[in-house]
């Protein structure tokens, strides 16, 4: 890929969500399924949804919890210790593999590290950046009716805002406080149907605190008793473009389950984050994982996006490099597992394995939605992982950076609150909430991360989320045999053409014809 095209694609990805998140009816896509309004988030962060109130309810509501105090909490000490270990491993691996490229904190290094001193600083804190309903994940924990996520962005608090266009100094780290939609302390009579009804009832007009916390308000059901786990995502290092490499940024992903008895967060495996190197190096593990994934039931779940891989195959951390482009490369989580990825015959899954699984599905009457080829299998195996999802249509490695409500004039129309992947998935999530509310069985399936599943008619048609300018697309070959069935529906709207963005892939982005 040319240098100019790479830069153009990077800017396209960053700008994909820069227009207001509106669809055909000029209604916010996130209505009833997420709260990203900066004025509302400011009030909630100053009240019962501040990170301090959630993690340490006994503290004063008027005192923000700085990082120095946050990581001194007994519940958070294991989190800080685990992050320190990950930093040490990352630096050691870098020094072993790239001994000629310096690494450290500051502009003078080839790889510039996130400053760990921020973990004990009194001048930074996590600020509420978004609240997201994830009842579409109720297939993971049906009794909990899925999840509600409070997303916090690390921000400096020691720099005064000056001028009408002043913005705060936000730092590249988010902390997701993942809550059970129905917590252990909620009334036993509370149903998933009622929770969904409350959320959808907020979507008819811009949210207000009264609507969110009133008699039927969805946030009135949420408290410290709902806490399930913490998920962290931080930019552990970035390397500016130089004579020896392209621009690169690495994001460290971690998960910590909450132990209610010990009142501590403990390190946990990342959901579906395949431990690629360990599996490929262990013959018994290779054999077991291959047999498990190609089981017809598990293969169908992989296709639908509802697969839950057993912990013994998973990693407890992941580093997601970006940007990865459209070509298959070793930056992707499953690289080396599928035939044809430069594995010199050592791949775990061959073309014959996938064809055999597809034939079994057809014989059993299982209708697959996404995987129709080896390439479709490879792409799905990537995007069910934490790292693979964060590498797809994100904004600098994040899906919900949030609007900077601490800025002088915060606005959703001028600042991107969330990624194209986030907005493109909102129709599906609302459809699942509607099924819960109406007493119907939800369809938890989802499309590839690059291309949203079309639900709700034409709401996404002509937008950057589906087939409009900047959407991800597929350019078929001139003969039927050259067209991959997994992606043949990835077309562009009228007046746009799919421009290929890789040397070996037929994936690209929709742009105006002739440009």
C-alpha positions as CSV (number, residue, x, y, z in Angstrom):
1,X,0.0,0.0,0.0
2,X,1.4,3.4,-0.9
3,X,2.3,5.9,1.8
4,X,-0.4,8.4,0.6
5,X,-3.1,5.8,0.6
6,X,-2.2,4.6,4.1
7,X,-2.4,8.2,5.4
8,X,-5.7,8.7,3.6
9,X,-7.2,5.5,5.0
10,X,-6.1,6.4,8.5
11,X,-7.8,9.8,8.2
12,X,-10.9,8.1,6.8
13,X,-11.2,5.8,9.7
14,X,-10.8,8.7,12.2
15,X,-13.3,10.8,10.4
16,X,-15.9,8.0,9.8
17,X,-17.7,9.0,13.0
18,X,-17.0,12.7,12.8
19,X,-20.4,13.5,11.4
20,X,-23.3,13.5,13.8
21,X,-24.5,10.0,14.6
22,X,-27.8,10.4,12.8
23,X,-29.7,8.1,10.4
24,X,-32.7,8.4,8.1
25,X,-35.1,9.9,10.6
26,X,-32.5,12.3,12.1
27,X,-32.7,10.4,15.4
28,X,-29.6,9.4,17.3
29,X,-28.6,5.8,16.6
30,X,-27.7,5.3,20.3
31,X,-31.2,6.2,21.5
32,X,-32.4,4.0,24.3
33,X,-29.2,1.9,24.2
34,X,-26.4,4.3,25.4
35,X,-25.8,7.6,27.1
36,X,-23.1,9.8,25.5
37,X,-24.5,13.3,26.1
38,X,-21.7,15.4,27.7
39,X,-24.0,17.4,29.9
40,X,-25.7,14.3,31.4
41,X,-22.3,12.6,31.9
42,X,-20.9,15.6,33.7
43,X,-23.8,15.5,36.2
44,X,-23.5,11.8,36.7
45,X,-19.7,11.9,37.2
46,X,-20.2,14.5,39.9
47,X,-22.7,12.3,41.6
48,X,-23.5,8.7,42.1
49,X,-21.7,7.4,39.0
50,X,-18.3,8.9,39.8
51,X,-15.7,6.1,39.9
52,X,-15.0,6.8,43.6
53,X,-18.7,6.4,44.5
54,X,-18.9,3.1,42.6
55,X,-15.7,1.5,43.9
56,X,-15.8,3.0,47.4
57,X,-19.4,4.1,48.3
58,X,-18.3,5.0,51.8
59,X,-16.2,7.9,50.5
60,X,-17.5,11.5,50.2
61,X,-19.5,12.1,47.0
62,X,-17.9,15.5,46.7
63,X,-14.3,14.3,46.5
64,X,-13.1,13.0,43.1
65,X,-11.0,9.9,43.2
66,X,-7.5,10.6,41.9
67,X,-5.3,7.9,40.5
68,X,-3.1,8.0,43.6
69,X,-6.2,7.2,45.7
70,X,-7.8,4.8,43.2
71,X,-4.8,2.4,43.0
72,X,-4.3,2.6,46.8
73,X,-7.8,1.1,47.3
74,X,-7.4,-2.5,48.6
75,X,-9.7,-3.7,45.8
76,X,-7.5,-2.1,43.1
77,X,-4.0,-3.1,44.4
78,X,-4.0,-6.3,42.3
79,X,-4.9,-4.3,39.2
80,X,-1.9,-2.0,39.6
81,X,0.4,-4.9,40.3
82,X,-0.8,-6.8,37.2
83,X,-0.4,-3.7,35.0
84,X,3.2,-3.2,36.3
85,X,3.9,-6.9,35.4
86,X,2.5,-6.3,31.9
87,X,4.7,-3.2,31.4
88,X,7.8,-5.1,32.5
89,X,7.0,-8.0,30.0
90,X,6.3,-5.6,27.2
91,X,9.6,-3.8,27.7
92,X,11.6,-7.0,28.0
93,X,10.0,-8.4,24.8
94,X,10.7,-5.2,22.9
95,X,14.3,-5.2,24.0
96,X,14.7,-8.8,22.9
97,X,13.0,-8.4,19.5
98,X,14.0,-4.8,18.6
99,X,17.3,-4.1,20.4
100,X,18.2,-1.3,18.1
101,X,15.0,0.7,18.7
102,X,15.0,2.5,22.1
103,X,12.0,2.4,24.4
104,X,11.1,4.6,27.3
105,X,8.9,7.6,28.5
106,X,9.3,10.7,26.4
107,X,9.8,12.0,22.9
108,X,13.5,11.0,22.8
109,X,12.7,7.3,22.4
110,X,11.8,5.3,19.2
111,X,9.0,3.6,21.1
112,X,7.4,6.0,23.6
113,X,5.9,4.3,26.6
114,X,2.8,5.3,28.6
115,X,4.1,6.9,31.8
116,X,3.4,4.5,34.7
117,X,3.9,7.3,37.1
118,X,0.4,8.4,36.2
119,X,-1.0,5.4,38.2
120,X,0.1,7.1,41.4
121,X,-0.5,10.8,40.4
122,X,-2.8,13.0,42.4
123,X,-3.3,15.1,39.3
124,X,-5.1,12.7,37.0
125,X,-8.4,10.7,37.4
126,X,-10.9,8.6,35.4
127,X,-13.8,10.7,34.2
128,X,-17.1,9.2,33.1
129,X,-17.1,9.2,29.3
130,X,-20.2,7.0,28.4
131,X,-22.8,4.6,29.7
132,X,-23.6,1.7,27.4
133,X,-26.4,-0.9,27.6
134,X,-25.0,-4.4,26.6
135,X,-28.0,-6.5,27.2
136,X,-27.1,-7.9,23.7
137,X,-24.6,-10.0,25.7
138,X,-27.2,-11.7,27.8
139,X,-26.3,-15.0,26.1
140,X,-23.1,-14.9,28.3
141,X,-24.9,-14.5,31.6
142,X,-28.7,-14.9,31.2
143,X,-29.5,-14.5,34.9
144,X,-27.9,-11.1,34.9
145,X,-29.8,-10.0,31.7
146,X,-26.5,-9.0,30.1
147,X,-24.4,-5.9,31.1
148,X,-24.3,-2.2,31.6
149,X,-20.9,-0.6,31.2
150,X,-19.7,2.6,32.8
151,X,-16.8,3.9,30.7
152,X,-14.2,6.2,32.2
153,X,-11.5,8.1,30.4
154,X,-8.2,9.1,32.1
155,X,-7.9,12.9,32.2
156,X,-5.5,15.4,33.7
157,X,-7.0,17.7,36.4
158,X,-4.0,20.0,37.1
159,X,-4.1,22.0,33.8
160,X,-6.5,25.0,33.8
161,X,-8.8,25.6,30.8
162,X,-8.0,28.8,29.0
163,X,-10.0,30.3,26.2
164,X,-13.4,29.5,24.6
165,X,-12.0,26.5,22.6
166,X,-10.0,25.0,25.5
167,X,-10.0,21.3,25.9
168,X,-8.8,19.2,28.8
169,X,-5.7,17.0,28.6
170,X,-7.2,13.5,28.1
171,X,-4.9,10.6,28.3
172,X,-4.9,7.3,26.2
173,X,-6.5,5.0,28.7
174,X,-10.0,3.9,29.5
175,X,-11.4,1.9,32.4
176,X,-14.7,0.0,31.8
177,X,-16.7,-0.8,35.0
178,X,-18.8,-3.7,33.8
179,X,-22.0,-4.1,35.7
180,X,-24.6,-6.9,35.7
181,X,-27.8,-5.4,34.2
182,X,-29.6,-7.3,37.0
183,X,-27.4,-7.2,40.1
184,X,-27.5,-9.5,43.1
185,X,-29.0,-6.7,45.2
186,X,-31.9,-6.0,42.7
187,X,-35.4,-7.0,43.6
188,X,-35.9,-10.7,42.7
189,X,-39.0,-9.8,40.7
190,X,-37.1,-7.6,38.3
191,X,-37.1,-9.1,34.8
192,X,-34.9,-8.6,31.7
193,X,-38.1,-7.4,30.1
194,X,-38.6,-4.6,32.6
195,X,-34.9,-3.5,32.4
196,X,-35.1,-3.3,28.6
197,X,-38.4,-1.4,28.7
198,X,-36.9,1.2,31.0
199,X,-33.9,1.7,28.7
200,X,-36.0,2.0,25.5
201,X,-38.4,4.4,27.2
202,X,-35.5,6.9,27.4
203,X,-35.0,6.9,23.6
204,X,-37.9,9.0,22.5
205,X,-36.2,12.3,23.3
206,X,-32.9,13.6,24.6
207,X,-32.3,12.0,28.0
208,X,-32.7,14.0,31.3
209,X,-31.7,13.1,34.8
210,X,-35.3,12.9,35.8
211,X,-36.0,10.4,33.1
212,X,-32.9,8.3,33.8
213,X,-33.4,8.2,37.6
214,X,-37.1,8.7,38.0
215,X,-39.7,6.0,39.0
216,X,-39.1,4.0,35.8
217,X,-35.5,5.2,35.2
218,X,-33.0,2.6,34.0
219,X,-30.1,4.0,36.0
220,X,-32.0,3.7,39.3
221,X,-31.4,0.0,39.1
222,X,-27.6,0.4,39.0
223,X,-25.3,0.6,42.0
224,X,-22.1,-0.8,43.5
225,X,-23.8,-4.2,44.0
226,X,-24.0,-4.7,40.2
227,X,-20.2,-4.7,39.7
228,X,-18.9,-7.7,37.8
229,X,-15.5,-6.8,36.5
230,X,-13.1,-4.1,35.3
231,X,-11.7,-3.9,31.7
232,X,-8.7,-1.7,31.0
233,X,-7.4,-0.5,27.7
234,X,-4.3,1.7,27.5
235,X,-1.9,2.9,24.8
236,X,1.1,1.2,26.2
237,X,3.5,2.6,23.6
238,X,3.5,4.3,20.2
239,X,6.2,4.7,17.6
240,X,6.1,7.8,15.3
241,X,6.8,7.2,11.6
242,X,10.5,6.9,11.0
243,X,13.1,5.8,8.4
244,X,12.8,2.2,9.8
245,X,9.0,1.8,10.3
246,X,5.6,3.1,9.7
247,X,3.6,4.8,12.5
248,X,2.5,2.2,15.1
249,X,0.6,2.2,18.3
250,X,0.2,-0.7,20.8
251,X,-2.8,-1.0,23.1
252,X,-2.7,-3.2,26.2
253,X,-6.0,-4.9,27.1
254,X,-6.7,-6.5,30.5
255,X,-9.7,-7.9,32.5
256,X,-10.2,-8.1,36.2
257,X,-13.1,-10.0,37.8
258,X,-14.6,-8.8,41.0
259,X,-14.3,-11.2,44.0
260,X,-17.2,-10.1,46.2
261,X,-16.1,-12.2,49.1
262,X,-12.5,-10.8,49.2
263,X,-13.7,-7.4,47.8
264,X,-10.8,-7.4,45.3
265,X,-10.4,-7.4,41.6
266,X,-8.4,-10.4,40.3
267,X,-6.7,-10.9,37.0
268,X,-8.9,-13.0,34.6
269,X,-8.7,-14.3,31.0
270,X,-9.9,-12.1,28.2
271,X,-13.1,-13.4,26.6
272,X,-12.3,-15.3,23.4
273,X,-8.7,-13.9,23.3
274,X,-7.0,-16.9,21.8
275,X,-3.5,-17.5,23.2
276,X,-2.1,-18.0,19.8
277,X,1.5,-18.7,20.6
278,X,0.8,-21.1,23.4
279,X,-1.8,-23.1,21.3
280,X,0.5,-23.3,18.3
281,X,3.5,-24.4,20.4
282,X,1.6,-27.2,22.3
283,X,0.6,-30.2,20.2
284,X,-2.0,-31.4,22.6
285,X,-3.5,-28.0,22.9
286,X,-3.5,-27.6,19.1
287,X,-5.4,-30.8,18.7
288,X,-7.9,-30.0,21.5
289,X,-8.6,-26.5,20.2
290,X,-9.1,-27.6,16.6
291,X,-11.5,-30.4,17.6
292,X,-13.4,-28.0,19.9
293,X,-13.8,-25.2,17.4
294,X,-14.8,-27.5,14.5
295,X,-17.5,-29.1,16.6
296,X,-20.7,-28.3,14.6
297,X,-22.4,-26.5,17.6
298,X,-19.3,-24.4,18.3
299,X,-18.8,-23.7,14.6
300,X,-22.3,-22.3,14.4
301,X,-21.8,-20.1,17.4
302,X,-18.6,-18.8,15.9
303,X,-20.5,-17.9,12.8
304,X,-23.2,-16.1,14.8
305,X,-20.7,-14.3,17.0
306,X,-21.9,-15.9,20.2
307,X,-19.0,-18.2,20.8
308,X,-17.5,-18.5,24.3
309,X,-14.1,-20.2,24.1
310,X,-13.0,-22.1,27.3
311,X,-10.5,-20.4,29.5
312,X,-7.8,-23.0,28.9
313,X,-7.3,-21.7,25.4
314,X,-7.2,-18.0,26.4
315,X,-4.7,-15.4,27.3
316,X,-4.9,-13.1,30.3
317,X,-3.6,-10.1,28.4
318,X,-3.4,-8.9,24.8
319,X,-1.5,-6.2,22.9
320,X,-3.4,-4.9,20.0
321,X,-1.2,-3.1,17.4
322,X,-2.8,-0.5,15.1
323,X,-3.2,0.3,12.3
324,X,-3.3,-3.1,10.8
325,X,-4.7,-2.3,7.4
326,X,-6.7,-4.8,5.3
327,X,-4.0,-7.4,4.5
328,X,-3.5,-10.5,6.6
329,X,-0.5,-9.9,8.9
330,X,1.1,-11.1,12.1
331,X,-0.4,-8.1,13.9
332,X,-3.8,-9.9,13.9
333,X,-4.6,-12.2,16.9
334,X,-5.2,-15.4,15.0
335,X,-2.4,-15.1,12.4
336,X,-0.7,-18.4,11.7
337,X,-3.7,-20.5,12.6
338,X,-5.4,-20.5,9.2
339,X,-3.9,-22.0,6.0
340,X,-2.4,-19.5,3.5
341,X,-1.1,-16.9,6.1
342,X,2.6,-17.5,5.5
343,X,2.7,-20.4,7.9
344,X,4.6,-22.8,5.6
345,X,2.3,-25.7,6.2
346,X,2.1,-25.4,10.0
347,X,-1.4,-23.9,10.1
348,X,-3.9,-25.3,12.6
349,X,-6.9,-25.0,10.2
350,X,-6.7,-26.0,6.6
351,X,-9.0,-25.2,3.7
352,X,-10.3,-28.7,3.9
353,X,-11.1,-28.4,7.6
354,X,-13.3,-25.3,7.0
355,X,-14.9,-26.8,3.8
356,X,-15.7,-29.9,5.9
357,X,-17.3,-27.8,8.6
358,X,-19.4,-25.9,6.1
359,X,-20.6,-29.2,4.5
360,X,-21.6,-30.6,7.9
361,X,-23.5,-27.4,8.7
362,X,-25.4,-27.7,5.3
363,X,-26.1,-31.4,6.0
364,X,-27.5,-30.6,9.4
365,X,-29.7,-27.8,8.1
366,X,-27.7,-25.1,10.0
367,X,-28.0,-21.8,8.1
368,X,-24.7,-19.9,8.5
369,X,-24.8,-16.1,8.3
370,X,-21.2,-15.1,7.9
371,X,-18.7,-17.9,7.4
372,X,-18.9,-19.1,3.8
373,X,-15.2,-19.6,3.1
374,X,-11.8,-20.0,4.6
375,X,-11.3,-16.2,4.5
376,X,-14.6,-15.7,6.3
377,X,-13.5,-18.2,8.9
378,X,-10.2,-16.4,9.4
379,X,-11.9,-13.0,9.7
380,X,-14.5,-14.2,12.2
381,X,-11.8,-15.9,14.3
382,X,-10.0,-12.5,14.4
383,X,-13.0,-10.4,15.3
384,X,-14.4,-12.5,18.1
385,X,-11.2,-11.8,20.1
386,X,-10.8,-8.6,22.2
387,X,-7.8,-7.5,20.3
388,X,-9.3,-8.2,16.9
389,X,-12.4,-6.2,17.7
390,X,-10.4,-3.2,19.0
391,X,-8.4,-3.2,15.7
392,X,-11.6,-2.9,13.7
393,X,-13.0,0.6,12.9
394,X,-11.9,2.0,16.2
395,X,-10.7,5.5,17.0
396,X,-7.1,5.2,18.0
397,X,-7.7,1.8,19.6
398,X,-10.9,2.8,21.5
399,X,-14.6,2.3,20.7
400,X,-16.0,4.8,23.2
401,X,-13.5,7.7,23.8
402,X,-16.4,9.9,24.8
403,X,-17.0,13.6,24.4
404,X,-14.7,15.8,26.5
405,X,-17.3,17.3,28.8
406,X,-14.6,19.1,30.7
407,X,-13.8,21.2,27.7
408,X,-15.0,24.8,27.5
409,X,-17.7,24.0,24.9
410,X,-18.2,20.2,24.7
411,X,-20.3,19.0,21.8
412,X,-21.2,15.7,20.2
413,X,-21.4,17.4,16.8
414,X,-17.8,18.5,16.8
415,X,-16.1,15.7,18.8
416,X,-16.4,12.0,17.9
417,X,-17.9,10.3,21.0
418,X,-17.6,6.8,19.7
419,X,-16.3,4.7,16.8
420,X,-18.0,3.7,13.5
421,X,-18.1,0.1,14.9
422,X,-20.0,1.3,18.0
423,X,-22.6,3.3,16.0
424,X,-23.0,0.7,13.4
425,X,-24.0,-1.9,16.0
426,X,-26.6,0.2,17.7
427,X,-29.5,-0.9,15.5
428,X,-28.8,-4.5,16.4
429,X,-28.5,-3.8,20.1
430,X,-31.8,-1.9,20.1
431,X,-33.5,-4.8,18.2
432,X,-32.4,-7.1,21.0
433,X,-33.7,-4.7,23.7
434,X,-37.0,-4.5,21.8
435,X,-37.3,-8.3,21.8
436,X,-36.7,-8.4,25.5
437,X,-39.3,-5.7,26.1
438,X,-41.9,-7.5,23.9
439,X,-41.3,-10.9,25.5
440,X,-39.7,-12.4,22.4
441,X,-36.6,-14.5,22.1
442,X,-33.7,-12.2,21.2
443,X,-31.5,-12.9,18.2
444,X,-28.0,-12.4,19.6
445,X,-26.2,-13.0,16.3
446,X,-24.0,-10.3,14.8
447,X,-22.2,-9.6,11.6
448,X,-18.5,-9.1,11.1
449,X,-17.0,-6.2,13.0
450,X,-16.1,-4.4,9.7
451,X,-19.7,-4.5,8.5
452,X,-22.8,-4.1,10.7
453,X,-25.6,-6.6,10.6
454,X,-28.6,-4.9,8.9
455,X,-31.6,-4.8,11.1
456,X,-34.5,-2.3,11.3
457,X,-34.9,-1.8,7.6
458,X,-32.9,0.9,5.9
459,X,-31.7,2.9,8.9
460,X,-28.0,2.4,8.1
461,X,-28.3,2.5,4.3
462,X,-26.1,5.2,2.7
463,X,-24.1,5.8,5.9
464,X,-20.5,5.3,6.6
465,X,-21.5,2.4,8.9
466,X,-22.9,0.3,6.1
467,X,-22.5,1.2,2.4
468,X,-21.9,4.9,2.3
469,X,-18.7,7.0,2.0
470,X,-15.9,5.5,4.1
471,X,-17.7,2.1,4.7
472,X,-15.7,-1.1,4.4
473,X,-16.4,-3.0,1.2
474,X,-15.4,-5.9,-0.9
475,X,-14.5,-5.9,-4.6
476,X,-15.4,-9.2,-6.3
477,X,-13.4,-10.7,-9.1
478,X,-14.3,-10.7,-12.7
479,X,-15.3,-14.4,-12.6
480,X,-17.7,-16.1,-10.1
481,X,-14.9,-18.3,-8.8
482,X,-13.0,-15.2,-7.8
483,X,-15.8,-13.9,-5.5
484,X,-15.7,-14.8,-1.8
485,X,-19.2,-15.7,-0.7
486,X,-18.5,-14.5,2.9
487,X,-18.2,-10.9,1.7
488,X,-20.1,-10.5,-1.5
489,X,-22.8,-8.4,0.2
490,X,-20.2,-5.8,1.2
491,X,-21.2,-3.4,-1.6
492,X,-21.2,0.4,-1.9
493,X,-24.2,2.7,-2.3
494,X,-25.0,4.2,-5.7
495,X,-22.4,6.7,-6.9
496,X,-19.6,5.1,-4.8
497,X,-17.0,2.6,-5.7
498,X,-15.0,0.1,-3.7
499,X,-11.3,1.1,-3.7
500,X,-8.9,-1.7,-2.7
501,X,-6.6,-0.9,0.2
502,X,-4.3,-3.8,0.3
503,X,-1.8,-5.8,-1.8
504,X,-3.3,-9.2,-1.1
505,X,-6.8,-8.4,0.1
506,X,-9.8,-7.5,-1.9
507,X,-11.1,-5.4,0.9
508,X,-11.3,-1.6,0.7
509,X,-13.5,1.5,1.4
510,X,-16.3,3.1,-0.4
511,X,-15.3,6.4,-2.1
512,X,-16.8,8.6,-4.9
513,X,-16.2,7.1,-8.3
514,X,-13.3,8.5,-10.3
515,X,-11.4,9.9,-7.3
